[in-house]
């Protein structure tokens, strides 16, 4: 059959055949080989030095980055004509996932290969790429991204850094301070945003050796201590005019489009960190004894393990489903055309909501994983002799990086509403159908012979519920809905859980028949556990949204819809949790 590429946000109003989604089971031999190389690098080059890196021996970080350059791990997203590998997003995400167990080092890697490199790849002129790109993708030079300022974090366009053209027109003079710059102390090239004449938000390529660039002291941080985080001070910093990146006044395009990929990649990285942290929890649960038994034999611990395994399965399914969507979309753009990267960026921007969802959902999963891994360790999880303590501290930044999770939730619903208003998403028409469904009693019986029929029916109902609530919100507030953040956040939580459940179910449906009987049982159990937990979260968010947008009889009708459309028969849930936990404890690793 012809493969139809689902547009951004369209998952809310359309069905996706499972055959069309990309899953980790679809990795090619080449992708698996690159993943193995990355894992080997982390185990051989980083793990032996983790403690020294945590103590901010940045020489080891730089040496590790140069080794990454030698292995080709810095050039995955770079074009072939400049010596890059120009591989797909699935491969890029896979490497990000596999490097995540490297802790603080993975932060330096992600910043360099993502927001430090992609602006040059996407927006650089031929002369700029000739000058800098080979150095960046081989590790000869390292890169940093300078957007945040002391007074502007989420409000990136509120930046105060200024740029003024010199009298002779040869260079710009930049002044201002950039805050929380990853790789700040050792980067050679800085992607810096400033306003020309305090008005035109513009991006600049700034070398460390340029006069007037000053590196601040290292921040004293809660976690990711082995990554460099400094201020970058621009004190009459002279930047040649040829180092303007992209068009003058269009810096916001670079900032936001590159952040879409950054958010997506962070989703992959934290999923890798979740798997690694779970493994440590499993090892400890099998080793630690209380009351004459290993603690992994207790139901209270097994339930945690089952829930975390199910969460990770959904996160992994979501990340690679999105990778497949992006790769399919980008493959339709003709290479070599003059506006290739313009169209490329449009392709990525179309999925900006899904990129935000990846960041939010996967970082929230990691937060739950590390919290419970500390709990499994008990008191030992609170001391630095065990890695659980570092996992817990390092995790916290991921819900702030690349735009806070709150900003990304608002971005998710904001993009859905914008697409609807532009006619790119038939939200209004589908909402009308959803209201009709709400007013019509349902006597539908499920065909139990269809795999995951309960989950598929639930997904259809959750989408109906989202459309009803969104439609009610739009009807009540019209254009002002964009200012009702509590409503938008609740709606985002429903949209996020729908995408996560659907990603998990589609993957499970696609791979089920290829598995052994035992693996099939584990897979079905995992899907049941996750779907139950996610549905509870979606139901809570929907209930909040109902109370926020309606009152009186209208509220009663919405609440009845919430009850009806969040029904999920999770019979056998306890047995499912025990099945997942037993398999994970036996494997002492993530099982799927």
Residue pairs with C-beta under 8 A, 6 or more apart in sequence:
1 17
1 19
3 20
3 328
4 20
5 325
5 328
5 329
5 332
6 14
6 16
6 20
6 325
7 350
7 424
7 425
8 350
8 351
8 352
8 353
8 354
8 415
8 419
9 353
9 354
9 415
9 416
9 419
9 425
10 425
11 354
11 498
11 499
11 502
12 416
12 425
12 427
12 430
12 463
12 466
12 467
12 495
12 498
13 425
13 426
13 427
13 430
13 463
13 467
16 502
16 506
18 506
18 507
18 509
18 510
19 510
21 321
21 324
21 503
21 506
21 507
21 510
22 90
22 320
22 321
22 323
22 324
22 325
22 327
23 317
23 320
23 321
23 324
23 507
23 510
23 511
24 316
24 317
24 320
25 507
25 510
25 511
25 514
26 320
26 324
27 35
27 90
27 94
30 91
31 90
31 91
31 94
34 87
34 91
34 94
34 95
35 94
35 95
35 97
35 98
37 71
37 73
38 71
38 73
38 94
38 95
38 98
38 99
39 98
41 67
41 68
41 71
41 73
41 99
42 98
42 99
42 101
42 102
45 64
45 67
46 53
46 64
46 102
46 103
46 105
47 102
49 57
49 60
49 64
50 102
50 103
50 226
52 60
53 60
53 61
53 103
53 104
53 105
53 226
54 103
54 104
54 225
54 226
54 390
55 225
55 226
56 218
56 225
56 226
56 228
58 185
58 186
58 228
61 104
61 105
61 108
61 186
61 226
61 227
61 228
62 142
62 186
64 102
64 105
64 108
65 74
65 108
65 109
65 112
65 139
65 142
66 139
66 140
67 139
68 74
68 109
68 139
69 75
69 137
69 138
69 139
69 140
70 138
70 139
72 85
73 95
73 99
73 109
73 113
74 112
74 113
74 117
74 136
74 137
74 138
74 139
75 83
75 84
75 85
75 137
75 138
76 84
76 85
76 87
76 91
76 92
76 95
76 113
77 84
77 86
77 87
77 92
77 113
77 117
77 118
77 121
78 84
78 85
78 86
78 117
78 121
78 133
78 136
78 137
79 86
79 121
80 86
82 129
82 130
82 133
82 134
82 137
83 133
83 134
83 137
83 138
84 121
84 133
84 137
88 323
88 327
88 330
89 264
89 323
89 326
89 327
89 330
90 320
90 323
90 324
90 327
92 265
92 323
93 264
93 265
93 267
93 268
93 319
93 320
93 323
94 268
96 106
96 110
96 265
96 268
96 269
96 272
97 268
97 269
97 271
97 272
97 275
97 319
98 272
99 105
99 106
99 109
99 110
99 269
99 272
100 106
100 268
100 269
100 270
100 271
100 272
100 273
100 276
101 272
101 273
101 276
102 109
103 224
103 226
103 390
103 394
104 224
104 225
104 226
104 227
104 394
105 226
105 227
106 269
106 273
107 182
107 224
107 227
108 142
108 182
108 183
108 227
108 228
110 262
110 265
110 266
110 269
111 143
111 144
111 145
111 182
111 183
111 227
112 136
112 142
112 143
112 144
112 183
114 258
114 261
114 262
114 265
115 145
115 191
115 258
115 259
115 262
116 136
116 142
116 143
116 144
116 145
116 183
116 187
116 189
116 191
117 133
117 136
117 137
117 143
118 258
118 261
118 262
119 145
119 191
119 203
119 245
119 246
119 254
119 258
120 128
120 129
120 132
120 133
120 136
120 143
120 191
120 205
120 245
121 129
121 133
121 341
122 254
122 257
122 258
122 341
122 344
122 345
123 203
123 245
123 246
123 253
123 254
123 341
124 132
124 133
124 205
124 245
127 242
128 205
128 242
128 243
128 245
132 141
132 189
132 205
134 140
135 141
135 188
135 189
136 142
136 143
136 189
141 188
141 189
142 183
142 186
142 187
142 188
142 189
143 183
143 187
143 188
143 189
143 190
143 191
144 181
144 182
144 183
144 184
144 187
144 189
144 190
144 191
144 232
145 181
145 182
145 190
145 191
145 258
146 178
146 181
146 190
146 191
146 192
146 193
146 206
146 232
147 156
147 159
147 178
147 193
147 255
148 156
148 178
148 179
148 180
148 181
149 159
149 160
149 161
149 176
149 177
149 178
149 179
150 177
150 179
150 231
151 158
151 160
152 158
152 159
152 160
153 179
153 404
154 403
154 404
154 407
156 193
156 252
156 255
156 256
157 201
157 252
159 176
159 193
159 194
159 195
159 201
160 176
160 195
161 174
161 175
161 176
161 177
161 178
161 192
161 193
161 194
161 195
161 234
162 174
162 175
162 176
162 194
162 195
162 196
162 197
162 198
163 172
163 173
163 174
163 194
163 195
163 196
163 197
163 202
163 204
163 239
164 172
164 173
164 196
164 197
165 171
165 172
165 173
165 196
165 241
166 172
166 173
166 238
169 241
170 240
170 241
171 238
171 239
171 240
171 241
172 194
172 196
172 204
172 238
172 239
172 241
172 244
173 212
173 236
173 237
173 238
173 239
174 192
174 194
174 204
174 206
174 212
174 234
174 236
174 237
174 238
174 239
175 234
175 235
175 236
175 237
176 194
176 234
177 216
177 231
177 232
177 233
177 234
178 192
178 231
178 232
178 233
178 234
179 231
180 219
180 229
181 187
181 190
181 229
181 230
181 231
181 232
182 227
182 228
182 229
183 227
183 228
184 215
184 216
184 228
184 229
184 230
184 231
184 232
185 215
185 218
185 228
185 230
186 228
187 208
188 207
188 208
189 205
189 206
189 207
189 208
190 205
190 206
190 207
190 208
190 213
190 232
191 203
191 204
191 205
191 206
191 245
191 254
192 203
192 204
192 205
192 206
192 232
192 234
192 239
193 201
193 202
193 203
193 204
193 251
193 254
193 255
194 201
194 202
194 204
194 234
195 201
195 202
196 202
196 248
196 249
199 249
200 248
200 249
200 251
201 249
201 250
201 251
201 252
201 255
202 244
202 246
202 248
202 249
202 250
202 251
203 244
203 245
203 246
203 251
203 254
203 255
204 239
204 243
204 244
204 245
205 239
205 243
205 245
206 213
206 234
206 237
206 239
206 243
207 213
208 215
210 237
210 238
210 239
211 236
211 237
211 238
212 234
212 235
212 236
212 237
212 238
213 232
213 233
213 234
213 235
213 237
214 232
214 233
214 234
214 235
215 230
215 231
215 232
215 233
216 230
216 231
216 232
216 233
217 230
217 231
218 228
218 229
218 230
219 229
219 230
221 229
221 397
222 393
222 396
222 397
223 390
223 392
223 393
223 394
223 395
223 396
223 397
224 393
224 394
224 397
225 393
245 254
246 253
246 254
247 253
253 345
256 352
257 345
257 348
257 349
259 402
259 403
260 348
260 349
260 351
260 352
260 355
260 356
261 348
261 355
262 402
263 355
263 356
263 358
263 359
263 402
263 403
263 408
264 319
264 322
264 323
264 326
264 354
264 355
264 358
264 359
266 358
266 359
266 362
266 363
266 398
266 401
266 402
267 315
267 318
267 319
267 322
267 355
267 358
267 359
267 361
267 362
267 363
268 319
268 323
268 358
268 362
270 315
270 362
270 363
270 365
270 366
270 395
270 398
271 312
271 315
271 316
271 319
271 362
271 365
271 366
273 366
273 391
273 394
273 395
274 308
274 311
274 312
274 315
274 362
274 365
274 366
274 369
275 312
275 589
275 590
277 366
277 369
277 370
277 373
277 387
277 388
277 391
278 305
278 308
278 309
278 312
278 369
278 373
278 584
278 589
278 590
279 588
279 589
279 590
280 373
280 386
280 387
280 388
280 391
281 304
281 305
281 308
281 369
281 372
281 373
281 376
281 377
281 388
282 296
282 305
282 584
282 585
282 587
282 588
282 589
283 588
284 295
284 376
284 377
284 380
284 386
284 388
285 294
285 295
285 296
285 301
285 305
285 376
285 585
286 294
286 296
286 585
286 588
287 294
288 294
288 295
288 377
288 378
289 295
295 301
295 376
296 302
296 305
296 581
296 585
299 578
301 376
301 581
302 577
302 578
302 581
302 582
302 585
303 577
303 581
304 372
304 375
304 376
305 580
305 581
305 584
305 585
306 525
306 529
306 576
306 577
306 578
306 580
306 581
306 584
307 368
307 372
307 529
307 533
307 577
308 368
308 369
308 372
308 373
309 526
309 529
309 580
309 581
309 584
309 590
309 591
309 592
310 526
310 527
310 529
310 530
310 533
310 580
311 365
311 368
311 369
311 530
311 533
312 365
312 369
312 590
313 504
313 526
313 527
313 530
313 592
314 361
314 365
314 500
314 501
314 503
314 504
314 530
314 534
315 361
315 362
315 365
315 500
316 592
317 500
317 503
317 504
317 506
317 507
318 357
318 358
318 361
318 362
318 499
318 500
318 503
318 504
319 358
319 362
321 503
321 506
321 507
322 351
322 354
322 355
322 358
325 351
325 354
326 347
326 348
326 351
329 347
329 350
329 351
330 344
330 347
330 348
332 347
333 340
333 343
333 344
333 347
334 340
337 343
348 355
352 411
352 415
353 411
353 412
353 415
353 416
353 495
354 499
356 403
356 408
356 409
356 411
356 412
356 415
357 408
357 412
357 495
357 496
357 499
357 500
359 402
359 403
359 405
359 408
360 405
360 408
360 409
360 412
360 492
360 496
361 496
361 499
361 500
363 398
363 399
363 405
364 399
364 405
366 395
366 398
367 395
367 396
367 398
367 399
370 388
370 391
370 392
370 394
370 395
371 392
373 381
373 388
373 391
373 392
374 381
374 382
374 388
374 389
374 391
374 392
375 381
376 388
377 386
377 388
380 386
380 388
381 388
381 389
381 392
382 389
383 389
384 390
399 405
402 408
403 411
406 489
409 488
409 489
409 492
409 493
409 496
410 485
410 488
410 489
410 492
412 492
412 495
412 496
413 488
413 489
413 491
413 492
413 495
414 482
414 488
416 425
416 427
416 470
416 491
416 495
417 427
417 470
417 474
417 481
417 482
419 425
419 427
420 426
420 427
420 428
420 474
427 467
427 470
427 471
427 474
428 471
428 474
430 467
431 467
431 468
431 470
431 471
431 474
432 471
433 467
434 463
434 464
434 465
434 467
434 468
434 471
435 468
435 471
437 464
438 464
438 468
438 557
438 561
438 564
442 564
444 457
446 453
446 454
446 457
447 453
450 456
451 508
451 509
451 512
452 505
452 508
452 509
452 524
452 527
454 568
454 569
455 501
455 505
455 527
455 531
455 568
456 505
458 501
458 531
458 535
458 566
458 567
458 568
459 498
459 501
459 502
459 505
461 564
461 565
461 566
461 567
462 494
462 497
462 498
462 501
462 535
462 538
462 565
462 566
463 498
464 565
465 494
465 538
465 542
465 561
465 562
465 565
465 566
466 491
466 494
466 495
466 498
466 542
468 558
468 561
468 565
469 490
469 491
469 494
469 542
469 545
469 546
469 549
469 558
470 491
472 549
472 550
472 554
472 558
473 481
473 484
473 487
473 491
473 545
473 548
473 549
474 481
476 549
476 550
477 483
477 484
477 487
477 549
481 487
481 488
482 488
484 548
486 544
486 548
487 545
487 548
487 549
490 541
490 542
490 544
490 545
490 548
491 541
491 545
493 537
493 538
493 541
494 538
494 541
494 542
494 545
497 534
497 535
497 537
497 538
497 541
498 538
500 530
500 534
501 530
501 531
501 534
501 535
504 526
504 527
504 530
504 531
505 527
505 531
508 523
508 524
508 526
508 527
511 523
512 520
512 523
512 524
515 523
518 583
521 579
522 579
522 580
522 583
522 591
522 592
523 592
524 576
525 575
525 576
525 577
525 579
525 580
526 576
526 580
526 592
528 570
528 572
528 573
528 576
529 573
529 576
529 577
529 580
531 568
531 570
532 568
532 570
532 573
535 566
535 568
538 566
539 562
539 566
542 562
542 565
542 566
543 559
543 562
546 555
546 558
546 559
546 561
546 562
547 555
549 558
550 557
550 558
570 576
580 591
583 591
584 590
584 591
